[in-house]
Amino acid sequence: MVVEVECFFGVYMLYCTNPKFKGRIYIGFTVNPERRIGQHNAGRHKGGAKRTSGRGPWEMVLIIHGFPSDIAALRFEWAWQHPSYSRRLSHVGKRIRRESSLHFHWRVVSHMLRVPPWSRLPLTVRWLRAEYHLKFDAALWPPSHMPVAFGAVRAKKKRPAGDGVASQEQREEEEQEVKERCKLCLETVKSSDKLSCFLPSCDTVCHLICLAKHFLKPEDNHLLPVEGRCPGCQRSLLWGNLIRHKNHCYDNLEEMATVPLSQELC
């Protein structure tokens, strides 16, 4: 099953399968992973990168997605490409002897997911090719709000407002908009600015900014929430799961535990 995600910003890792260059790694940014891998394999004249052109075929084996903007993703891309120049990654050692490029880049990104500002983002670690899957080192498990997923992902286009071809679901949402009010400020909520509790028997709706402020009350020194309680049902919610639900990828997300079982049993 291919998972579709709206507002897609991802940073990917390519693996070269060409016998002459086998094992080489390329890190890049994309808003459309399906199109981007095609460009890389088609060559520079078709939009591929200079470093990958003429060295294919390449496989997109891993992608980190869920960034709030292209700028956030591009900064992550740069740090992953240049860990020795990033002050946030000064603790990450250089590539060691006999360490493959794949294992080195996996070690780097494992560290990245544990340091701010990336450690607070609602990211998903997705292996697009399961045969390349690597496990996190015991000391480098990502935060619990970052799931590990498997399978293809596709950027879902958002239909422009006012194009006159709204789907039945969109029309129902628009009709419902006038009836929905934020649980926290009691003002009308538009679908573009709405976060909904997805837990059973709870129909709480809030403005994204209102709910973020509500979640951040216990830790007002941060700008991005990680977890909080629904103002309606009072159950605990991960901010990342609320964003995934808003982007229509929560129901299809195949999640793995991001905490070792040994730690869960402690």
Disulfide bonds with the S-S distance in Angstrom:
none
